[in-house]
Each structure stands twice: as C-alpha cells, then as structure tokens.
C-alpha cells in the first residue's frame, strides 16, 4: 500500500513511501509479520479445535409437538431433535451425546 500525496490519507500508515524503497522500517516490520504469519500458518494448517456445544430442550415446544393432532401426531420431539441437531453440529462438536 503506497502512501498518499495529500488529503486525509496523507498521514495514513503505508508500507511503501513515495520513493518505493524497500529498506524502510515500516516495510521491514510488515515483511517480518508476513514471515511470522507464514510460520504460524504452517503450524496451524490442518489443526483441529474441539468445539463445545450444547443441546437445549424447549419444554413448551416439546409439549406442543407431542400433544398436537393431525400430521404431527406421531412426531416425537426428543428423538427428532437429537437426530436433527446431531446432523447439524456433529462437524463442529467433539462429541454428541444422545
């Protein structure tokens, strides 16, 4: 990012000054950060982070679903909720308790 010649961007920090020199303190610091990012990226690439998750039960919904008539009369709330939640969160949770 090159420095601006004027206006409000004139004091904005830039990696390259107007001369285009690469031996400035700012350029060295940014290049150093890039090397650090590269090293950390190699370490973290493919790393796995276990995620904590929870499955909350909505008692009112449980009651409403299981007491409903019509097409939902055979729907059981907890088994359905567990199946649905397991499919959605299994990729990010380290363990799904059923």
Secondary structure as GFF3:
##gff-version 3
##sequence-region A 1 98
A	DSSP	three_ten_helix	8	11	.	.	.	ID=ss1
A	DSSP	alpha_helix	25	44	.	.	.	ID=ss2
A	DSSP	alpha_helix	59	67	.	.	.	ID=ss3
A	DSSP	three_ten_helix	70	72	.	.	.	ID=ss4
A	DSSP	alpha_helix	77	89	.	.	.	ID=ss5
###
